[in-house]
């Protein structure tokens, strides 16, 4: 079995993994805000609603990152 290696996708991943992304910070802030609403304010419904935001934020960030990687790989293949 022959193995070929293309490093074009590795550079995109390496550039983005060295720092904390805004999506991770926004997700952490959303968790903190959800805990604040739920426990400090006693507004359980709002706390649960805000607690659903991190998954959406991270899912969108993953989608855009995969799209960026796909475009980089397509350019490297041309």
Biotite code that builds the C-alpha atoms (Angstrom):
import biotite.structure as struc

atoms = struc.array([
    struc.Atom([0.000, 0.000, 0.000], chain_id="A", res_id=1, res_name="UNK", atom_name="CA", element="C"),
    struc.Atom([1.474, 3.313, -1.071], chain_id="A", res_id=2, res_name="UNK", atom_name="CA", element="C"),
    struc.Atom([1.195, 6.253, 1.253], chain_id="A", res_id=3, res_name="UNK", atom_name="CA", element="C"),
    struc.Atom([1.377, 9.816, -0.006], chain_id="A", res_id=4, res_name="UNK", atom_name="CA", element="C"),
    struc.Atom([1.383, 12.829, 2.255], chain_id="A", res_id=5, res_name="UNK", atom_name="CA", element="C"),
    struc.Atom([0.055, 16.262, 1.444], chain_id="A", res_id=6, res_name="UNK", atom_name="CA", element="C"),
    struc.Atom([0.882, 18.914, 4.041], chain_id="A", res_id=7, res_name="UNK", atom_name="CA", element="C"),
    struc.Atom([-1.365, 21.616, 2.579], chain_id="A", res_id=8, res_name="UNK", atom_name="CA", element="C"),
    struc.Atom([-4.196, 20.879, 5.023], chain_id="A", res_id=9, res_name="UNK", atom_name="CA", element="C"),
    struc.Atom([-1.814, 20.620, 7.971], chain_id="A", res_id=10, res_name="UNK", atom_name="CA", element="C"),
    struc.Atom([-0.841, 24.278, 7.721], chain_id="A", res_id=11, res_name="UNK", atom_name="CA", element="C"),
    struc.Atom([-4.447, 25.460, 8.005], chain_id="A", res_id=12, res_name="UNK", atom_name="CA", element="C"),
    struc.Atom([-5.037, 23.320, 11.068], chain_id="A", res_id=13, res_name="UNK", atom_name="CA", element="C"),
    struc.Atom([-1.726, 24.273, 12.678], chain_id="A", res_id=14, res_name="UNK", atom_name="CA", element="C"),
    struc.Atom([-2.407, 27.989, 12.256], chain_id="A", res_id=15, res_name="UNK", atom_name="CA", element="C"),
    struc.Atom([-5.772, 27.835, 13.980], chain_id="A", res_id=16, res_name="UNK", atom_name="CA", element="C"),
    struc.Atom([-4.947, 25.483, 16.845], chain_id="A", res_id=17, res_name="UNK", atom_name="CA", element="C"),
    struc.Atom([-2.245, 27.647, 18.434], chain_id="A", res_id=18, res_name="UNK", atom_name="CA", element="C"),
    struc.Atom([-4.627, 30.241, 19.928], chain_id="A", res_id=19, res_name="UNK", atom_name="CA", element="C"),
    struc.Atom([-7.999, 30.347, 21.636], chain_id="A", res_id=20, res_name="UNK", atom_name="CA", element="C"),
    struc.Atom([-10.699, 31.182, 19.117], chain_id="A", res_id=21, res_name="UNK", atom_name="CA", element="C"),
    struc.Atom([-13.433, 33.772, 19.669], chain_id="A", res_id=22, res_name="UNK", atom_name="CA", element="C"),
    struc.Atom([-16.020, 30.995, 19.419], chain_id="A", res_id=23, res_name="UNK", atom_name="CA", element="C"),
    struc.Atom([-14.527, 29.194, 22.423], chain_id="A", res_id=24, res_name="UNK", atom_name="CA", element="C"),
    struc.Atom([-14.484, 32.432, 24.404], chain_id="A", res_id=25, res_name="UNK", atom_name="CA", element="C"),
    struc.Atom([-18.084, 33.192, 23.443], chain_id="A", res_id=26, res_name="UNK", atom_name="CA", element="C"),
    struc.Atom([-19.129, 29.676, 24.439], chain_id="A", res_id=27, res_name="UNK", atom_name="CA", element="C"),
    struc.Atom([-17.420, 29.960, 27.815], chain_id="A", res_id=28, res_name="UNK", atom_name="CA", element="C"),
    struc.Atom([-19.060, 33.340, 28.390], chain_id="A", res_id=29, res_name="UNK", atom_name="CA", element="C"),
    struc.Atom([-22.413, 31.851, 27.461], chain_id="A", res_id=30, res_name="UNK", atom_name="CA", element="C"),
    struc.Atom([-21.978, 29.053, 29.997], chain_id="A", res_id=31, res_name="UNK", atom_name="CA", element="C"),
    struc.Atom([-21.082, 31.608, 32.667], chain_id="A", res_id=32, res_name="UNK", atom_name="CA", element="C"),
    struc.Atom([-24.112, 33.726, 31.752], chain_id="A", res_id=33, res_name="UNK", atom_name="CA", element="C"),
    struc.Atom([-26.383, 30.674, 31.838], chain_id="A", res_id=34, res_name="UNK", atom_name="CA", element="C"),
    struc.Atom([-25.120, 29.749, 35.300], chain_id="A", res_id=35, res_name="UNK", atom_name="CA", element="C"),
    struc.Atom([-25.647, 33.317, 36.451], chain_id="A", res_id=36, res_name="UNK", atom_name="CA", element="C"),
    struc.Atom([-29.238, 33.391, 35.213], chain_id="A", res_id=37, res_name="UNK", atom_name="CA", element="C"),
    struc.Atom([-30.026, 29.937, 36.547], chain_id="A", res_id=38, res_name="UNK", atom_name="CA", element="C"),
    struc.Atom([-28.529, 30.198, 40.028], chain_id="A", res_id=39, res_name="UNK", atom_name="CA", element="C"),
    struc.Atom([-27.951, 33.867, 40.890], chain_id="A", res_id=40, res_name="UNK", atom_name="CA", element="C"),
    struc.Atom([-31.070, 35.337, 39.308], chain_id="A", res_id=41, res_name="UNK", atom_name="CA", element="C"),
    struc.Atom([-33.258, 32.276, 39.790], chain_id="A", res_id=42, res_name="UNK", atom_name="CA", element="C"),
    struc.Atom([-34.541, 32.566, 36.216], chain_id="A", res_id=43, res_name="UNK", atom_name="CA", element="C"),
    struc.Atom([-34.285, 28.890, 35.318], chain_id="A", res_id=44, res_name="UNK", atom_name="CA", element="C"),
    struc.Atom([-35.976, 29.126, 31.939], chain_id="A", res_id=45, res_name="UNK", atom_name="CA", element="C"),
    struc.Atom([-33.652, 31.883, 30.717], chain_id="A", res_id=46, res_name="UNK", atom_name="CA", element="C"),
    struc.Atom([-30.646, 30.041, 32.137], chain_id="A", res_id=47, res_name="UNK", atom_name="CA", element="C"),
    struc.Atom([-31.577, 26.916, 30.222], chain_id="A", res_id=48, res_name="UNK", atom_name="CA", element="C"),
    struc.Atom([-32.144, 28.912, 27.039], chain_id="A", res_id=49, res_name="UNK", atom_name="CA", element="C"),
    struc.Atom([-28.779, 30.654, 27.261], chain_id="A", res_id=50, res_name="UNK", atom_name="CA", element="C"),
    struc.Atom([-27.191, 27.311, 28.167], chain_id="A", res_id=51, res_name="UNK", atom_name="CA", element="C"),
    struc.Atom([-28.098, 26.017, 24.700], chain_id="A", res_id=52, res_name="UNK", atom_name="CA", element="C"),
    struc.Atom([-26.044, 28.697, 22.952], chain_id="A", res_id=53, res_name="UNK", atom_name="CA", element="C"),
    struc.Atom([-22.548, 27.168, 23.362], chain_id="A", res_id=54, res_name="UNK", atom_name="CA", element="C"),
    struc.Atom([-23.350, 24.130, 21.234], chain_id="A", res_id=55, res_name="UNK", atom_name="CA", element="C"),
    struc.Atom([-24.714, 26.341, 18.467], chain_id="A", res_id=56, res_name="UNK", atom_name="CA", element="C"),
    struc.Atom([-21.732, 28.694, 18.605], chain_id="A", res_id=57, res_name="UNK", atom_name="CA", element="C"),
    struc.Atom([-19.233, 25.828, 18.498], chain_id="A", res_id=58, res_name="UNK", atom_name="CA", element="C"),
    struc.Atom([-21.134, 24.045, 15.718], chain_id="A", res_id=59, res_name="UNK", atom_name="CA", element="C"),
    struc.Atom([-21.021, 27.177, 13.554], chain_id="A", res_id=60, res_name="UNK", atom_name="CA", element="C"),
    struc.Atom([-17.314, 27.636, 14.286], chain_id="A", res_id=61, res_name="UNK", atom_name="CA", element="C"),
    struc.Atom([-16.612, 24.035, 13.281], chain_id="A", res_id=62, res_name="UNK", atom_name="CA", element="C"),
    struc.Atom([-18.627, 24.440, 10.085], chain_id="A", res_id=63, res_name="UNK", atom_name="CA", element="C"),
    struc.Atom([-16.715, 27.559, 9.042], chain_id="A", res_id=64, res_name="UNK", atom_name="CA", element="C"),
    struc.Atom([-13.348, 25.999, 9.936], chain_id="A", res_id=65, res_name="UNK", atom_name="CA", element="C"),
    struc.Atom([-14.121, 22.876, 7.873], chain_id="A", res_id=66, res_name="UNK", atom_name="CA", element="C"),
    struc.Atom([-15.192, 25.080, 4.971], chain_id="A", res_id=67, res_name="UNK", atom_name="CA", element="C"),
    struc.Atom([-11.884, 26.963, 5.238], chain_id="A", res_id=68, res_name="UNK", atom_name="CA", element="C"),
    struc.Atom([-9.948, 23.696, 5.221], chain_id="A", res_id=69, res_name="UNK", atom_name="CA", element="C"),
    struc.Atom([-11.946, 22.386, 2.264], chain_id="A", res_id=70, res_name="UNK", atom_name="CA", element="C"),
    struc.Atom([-11.166, 25.530, 0.267], chain_id="A", res_id=71, res_name="UNK", atom_name="CA", element="C"),
    struc.Atom([-7.465, 25.312, 1.150], chain_id="A", res_id=72, res_name="UNK", atom_name="CA", element="C"),
    struc.Atom([-7.345, 21.686, 0.033], chain_id="A", res_id=73, res_name="UNK", atom_name="CA", element="C"),
    struc.Atom([-9.174, 22.532, -3.196], chain_id="A", res_id=74, res_name="UNK", atom_name="CA", element="C"),
    struc.Atom([-6.648, 25.291, -3.967], chain_id="A", res_id=75, res_name="UNK", atom_name="CA", element="C"),
    struc.Atom([-3.745, 22.956, -3.221], chain_id="A", res_id=76, res_name="UNK", atom_name="CA", element="C"),
    struc.Atom([-5.213, 20.344, -5.552], chain_id="A", res_id=77, res_name="UNK", atom_name="CA", element="C"),
    struc.Atom([-5.457, 22.761, -8.486], chain_id="A", res_id=78, res_name="UNK", atom_name="CA", element="C"),
])
